[in-house]
Amino acid sequence: MDWTLSIAILIGGLLFSMGIGLPVALGFLLINVIGTYFFMGGVRGIDQMIANATMAVSTYSLAPVPLFLVMGSLFFHSGLARRVLDAIDVLIGRLPARLSYLTVTSGTVFAALSGSSLANTGMLGTLMVPEMMKRGYKKHMAIGPILGSGGLAVIIPPSTLAVLFGSLARIDIGGLLVAGLLPGLILAFLYAILIFVQAKWDPTAAPVYDYVPKPIGERVLIFCRDILPMAAIIFAVVGSILTGIATPTESGALGILAVGILALIFRALDMKAVTTAVADAARVTGMTFLLITASSTFAQLLAFSGASNGFVRWATSLNMGPTEMLLVMALILLLLGMFMDQVSMMLITLPVFVPIAMSLQFDMIWWGLIMLLMLEVSFTTPPFGLLLFVMQGVSPRGTTLPEVARAALPYILCVFLLVGLVIVFPTLATLIPSMM
């Protein structure tokens, strides 16, 4: 069978199943069973699919996913996140648009302590939006920074999405995790510049209100008590990987231990927080592993039917340079992000993108980071960006999805600017991994 027909049947069938409302996991399973039966020898192929599925989810490289999820959930449910937010609020002091700066700063810190964009956005939205509305902030100054900083957890370690991406693409997970650290800080800085420009352009968008500054001694005390100890969590996860003390899996376990110890010290650890954290992680992990199982078989079908090799040969025969091909991949992710969630996008595109990236001899960590940045953009692209719905849910009554999307647009442009910087200066992505 010609590779174009094979890829049309497999990907077309998958898109059709999603279009009729079938859940992503069930859509993959249905297409896998049909494709396996026709391309891999009938019933014997289905037996092989079951064997491959077991191997796909038993790989050691996926172990950090539930560990990072437990760590992030425990950090939020124990109340440690609230302590950090209150401390940063005191330290920022009197600034125009100070609550917007507070959101970006807190979101950056939370990204390094949780690894979940959805949790980041939900937490910041619940805590910050009511306060900002009460202070007279316009919606774009309240919603935009939350959407921007919430997405930072995609690239700042520990990122569960980066672990999943690295596992599916067979990229060094430790290198991919730490590669996002420097670009993530640069992106947070770009967000701060954006807030400064918006506040200067329209001072009424973020009105200045009375604030009683704390004495310097009290600020130092708050920093040492509520923020400095959180560095133990960051070191347990990021520092242990950078220094070679631990693998990504072991760093996840160290992160849970660090959060648990700090919660005990602050007398914030109880059975409710522990059971909620474990239940949240188990639910998300089960869904993720089911999708990974489906993706593994789907990738094998693309390869066995000749679709992957045929597409790679076709793509490399277009006489497009590596940069042009990279931009085409980024554009495809941008378009898919308007209609799909991030995991589904990875499952569909990586079996095709990875061979092309390898044939073009890209640095896979550099390439993976750019793809992760595009996945971050897809969190806030209408009409189906997940963070848009989370943000709308915690926004004041009457807030529409177009309003949320317009607030996100300048922050999306900041991500595009960062992608351009990483393409022009690859060292931004490869510097820290090269030090490992």
PENORMO-V489100 format. One record per residue. N is the residue number from 1. PSI is psi as a letter, one per 20 degrees, with the letter a starting at -180 (999 if undefined). OMEGA is omega in radians with two decimals (999 if undefined). D_LAST is the distance of its C-alpha to the last C-alpha in whole Angstrom. Layout:
BEGIN
N/PSI/OMEGA/D_LAST
N/PSI/OMEGA/D_LAST
END
This chain:
BEGIN
1/p/3.14/46
2/q/-3.06/45
3/h/3.14/41
4/h/3.11/42
5/h/3.14/45
6/g/-3.10/42
7/h/3.10/39
8/g/-3.14/42
9/g/-3.04/43
10/g/-3.10/40
11/h/3.09/38
12/g/3.10/42
13/h/3.13/43
14/g/3.13/40
15/h/3.11/40
16/g/-3.13/44
17/h/3.08/43
18/h/-3.12/41
19/h/3.14/44
20/j/3.04/47
21/j/3.11/45
22/p/3.09/43
23/q/-3.03/40
24/g/-3.09/37
25/g/-3.14/36
26/h/3.09/40
27/g/3.08/40
28/g/-3.12/37
29/g/-3.14/39
30/g/-3.13/42
31/h/3.12/41
32/g/3.14/39
33/g/3.13/42
34/g/-3.12/44
35/g/3.12/42
36/g/-3.12/41
37/g/-3.07/45
38/h/-3.03/46
39/h/-2.99/43
40/k/2.96/42
41/k/3.01/45
42/c/-3.05/47
43/h/3.12/47
44/h/3.09/45
45/h/3.11/42
46/h/3.06/42
47/g/3.11/42
48/h/3.11/38
49/g/3.13/37
50/g/3.12/37
51/g/3.14/36
52/h/-3.14/33
53/h/3.11/33
54/g/-3.14/32
55/h/-3.05/29
56/h/-3.06/28
57/i/3.14/27
58/j/3.13/27
59/p/-3.08/23
60/h/-3.06/20
61/i/3.13/18
62/i/-3.09/21
63/h/3.14/21
64/h/-3.06/19
65/g/-3.14/21
66/h/-3.13/24
67/g/3.10/22
68/h/3.13/21
69/g/3.10/24
70/g/-3.13/26
71/g/-3.12/23
72/g/-3.12/24
73/h/3.12/28
74/h/3.11/28
75/g/-3.13/27
76/g/-3.02/30
77/h/3.13/33
78/i/-3.12/32
79/i/3.11/33
80/h/-3.13/30
81/g/-3.14/29
82/h/3.11/33
83/g/3.14/32
84/g/-3.12/29
85/g/-3.14/31
86/h/-3.13/34
87/g/3.12/32
88/h/3.11/31
89/g/-3.14/34
90/h/-3.03/36
91/h/-3.11/33
92/h/3.10/33
93/b/-3.05/37
94/o/3.10/40
95/q/2.95/38
96/p/-3.11/40
97/k/-3.04/38
98/h/-3.14/37
99/h/3.06/36
100/g/3.05/35
101/h/3.11/32
102/g/3.14/32
103/g/-3.12/31
104/g/3.14/28
105/g/3.14/27
106/g/3.13/27
107/h/3.10/26
108/g/3.11/23
109/g/-3.14/22
110/h/3.12/24
111/h/3.13/21
112/i/-3.10/18
113/i/-3.06/21
114/g/-3.13/22
115/j/-3.09/21
116/o/3.12/24
117/g/-3.13/26
118/g/3.12/29
119/g/3.11/29
120/g/-3.09/28
121/g/-3.14/31
122/g/3.14/33
123/g/-3.12/33
124/g/-3.14/33
125/g/-3.13/36
126/h/-3.07/38
127/h/-2.93/37
128/h/-3.04/37
129/g/3.13/40
130/g/-3.13/43
131/g/-3.11/42
132/h/3.09/41
133/h/3.13/45
134/h/-3.13/47
135/j/3.07/45
136/j/3.09/47
137/q/3.00/44
138/q/-2.99/44
139/h/-3.07/42
140/h/3.11/40
141/i/3.11/39
142/g/-3.04/38
143/g/-3.06/37
144/g/-3.13/35
145/h/3.13/32
146/g/3.12/32
147/g/-3.13/31
148/g/-3.08/29
149/h/3.08/27
150/h/-3.13/27
151/i/-3.13/26
152/h/-3.13/22
153/i/3.10/21
154/h/-3.05/21
155/h/3.13/18
156/p/3.14/16
157/q/0.09/15
158/o/-3.12/16
159/o/3.12/18
160/h/3.12/20
161/h/3.10/21
162/h/3.09/17
163/g/3.14/17
164/g/3.12/21
165/g/-3.14/20
166/h/3.13/17
167/g/-3.12/19
168/h/-3.09/22
169/i/-3.13/20
170/l/3.09/18
171/q/3.09/15
172/o/-3.01/12
173/g/3.12/12
174/g/3.12/9
175/g/-3.14/8
176/h/3.13/11
177/g/-3.06/12
178/i/3.13/9
179/h/-3.10/11
180/i/-3.04/14
181/g/-3.12/13
182/g/3.07/14
183/h/3.11/17
184/g/3.09/18
185/h/3.08/19
186/g/-3.14/20
187/g/3.08/23
188/h/3.09/24
189/g/3.09/25
190/h/3.09/27
191/g/3.14/28
192/g/3.08/30
193/g/3.13/31
194/g/3.13/33
195/g/3.11/34
196/g/-3.13/35
197/g/-3.13/37
198/g/3.14/39
199/h/3.08/40
200/h/-3.11/41
201/g/-3.11/43
202/n/-3.10/45
203/h/-3.14/45
204/i/-3.13/47
205/h/3.13/44
206/n/-3.05/42
207/q/3.06/45
208/p/3.11/45
209/r/-3.09/46
210/p/3.12/47
211/p/3.13/44
212/o/-3.10/45
213/q/3.10/42
214/q/3.05/41
215/q/-3.07/41
216/h/3.13/38
217/g/3.13/38
218/h/3.09/38
219/g/3.11/35
220/g/3.14/33
221/g/-3.13/34
222/g/3.12/33
223/g/-3.11/30
224/h/-3.07/29
225/g/-2.95/31
226/i/-3.09/30
227/g/-3.08/26
228/g/3.12/24
229/h/-3.14/24
230/i/3.07/23
231/h/3.11/20
232/h/3.12/19
233/g/-3.13/19
234/g/3.12/16
235/h/-3.12/14
236/h/-3.10/15
237/f/-3.04/14
238/g/-3.10/11
239/h/-3.12/10
240/h/3.09/10
241/g/-3.10/8
242/g/-3.09/5
243/i/-3.13/6
244/j/3.13/7
245/h/-3.03/10
246/q/2.98/11
247/r/3.09/11
248/h/3.11/13
249/g/3.14/16
250/h/3.12/16
251/h/3.07/14
252/g/3.10/18
253/g/3.10/20
254/h/3.11/18
255/g/3.10/19
256/g/3.14/23
257/g/-3.13/23
258/g/3.11/22
259/g/-3.14/24
260/g/3.14/27
261/g/3.13/27
262/g/3.12/27
263/h/3.08/30
264/g/3.14/32
265/g/3.14/32
266/j/3.14/33
267/l/-3.10/36
268/j/-3.08/35
269/p/3.04/34
270/r/-3.06/37
271/h/3.13/37
272/g/3.12/38
273/g/-3.12/34
274/g/-3.10/33
275/h/3.10/35
276/g/3.14/35
277/g/-3.13/31
278/g/-3.14/31
279/g/3.10/34
280/g/-3.12/32
281/g/-3.12/29
282/g/-3.12/31
283/g/-3.12/33
284/h/3.14/30
285/g/3.12/28
286/g/3.12/32
287/g/-3.11/32
288/g/-3.12/29
289/h/3.07/29
290/g/3.12/32
291/h/3.11/31
292/g/3.09/28
293/g/-3.14/31
294/h/-3.11/33
295/h/-3.12/30
296/g/3.12/30
297/h/-3.14/33
298/g/3.11/34
299/h/3.11/31
300/h/3.10/33
301/g/3.11/36
302/h/-3.13/35
303/g/-3.07/34
304/h/-3.13/37
305/i/-3.12/39
306/j/-3.09/38
307/g/-3.11/37
308/g/-3.12/33
309/g/3.14/34
310/g/-3.13/37
311/h/3.12/35
312/g/3.12/32
313/g/3.13/35
314/g/-3.09/37
315/g/-3.11/34
316/i/3.11/33
317/j/-3.09/37
318/i/-3.12/37
319/k/3.06/36
320/q/3.09/34
321/r/3.13/31
322/g/-3.13/27
323/g/3.12/27
324/g/3.12/30
325/h/3.10/29
326/g/3.14/26
327/h/3.07/29
328/g/3.09/31
329/g/-3.14/28
330/h/3.13/28
331/h/3.11/32
332/g/3.11/32
333/h/3.12/30
334/g/-3.14/31
335/g/3.13/35
336/h/-3.12/34
337/i/3.09/32
338/i/-3.02/36
339/i/-3.05/37
340/r/2.98/35
341/r/-2.99/32
342/g/-3.11/28
343/g/3.12/28
344/g/3.12/31
345/g/3.13/30
346/g/-3.11/27
347/h/-3.10/29
348/g/-2.96/31
349/h/-3.02/29
350/h/3.09/26
351/h/3.12/28
352/g/-3.06/29
353/g/-3.05/26
354/g/3.10/24
355/h/3.11/26
356/g/3.14/27
357/g/3.14/23
358/h/3.13/22
359/h/3.10/26
360/j/3.08/25
361/k/3.03/22
362/q/2.86/20
363/o/-2.95/16
364/h/3.09/16
365/g/3.08/13
366/g/3.13/15
367/g/-3.14/18
368/h/3.12/17
369/g/3.11/17
370/g/3.10/20
371/h/3.10/22
372/h/3.09/21
373/h/3.10/22
374/h/3.06/25
375/h/3.08/25
376/g/3.09/25
377/h/-3.06/28
378/i/3.06/30
379/h/-3.03/30
380/j/3.09/32
381/p/3.11/34
382/q/0.10/38
383/i/-3.01/40
384/k/3.08/38
385/p/-3.03/34
386/h/-3.11/34
387/h/3.09/33
388/g/-3.13/36
389/h/3.09/38
390/g/-3.11/36
391/g/3.12/37
392/h/-3.12/41
393/h/-3.11/41
394/j/3.13/40
395/r/3.13/42
396/q/3.13/45
397/p/-3.13/48
398/i/3.10/49
399/p/-3.09/46
400/r/3.12/46
401/g/3.06/43
402/h/3.09/43
403/g/3.13/43
404/g/-3.12/40
405/g/3.12/39
406/h/3.10/40
407/h/-3.11/38
408/h/-2.99/35
409/g/-3.14/35
410/h/-3.14/34
411/h/3.02/31
412/g/3.12/31
413/h/3.07/31
414/h/3.11/28
415/g/3.09/26
416/g/3.10/28
417/g/3.12/27
418/g/3.09/23
419/g/3.10/23
420/g/3.13/25
421/g/-3.13/23
422/h/3.10/20
423/g/-3.11/22
424/h/-3.12/23
425/m/-3.09/20
426/h/-3.13/17
427/h/3.11/14
428/h/-3.14/15
429/h/-2.98/13
430/i/-3.05/10
431/g/-3.08/9
432/g/3.08/7
433/h/-3.14/5
434/i/-3.14/6
435/i/-3.08/4
436/999/999/0
END
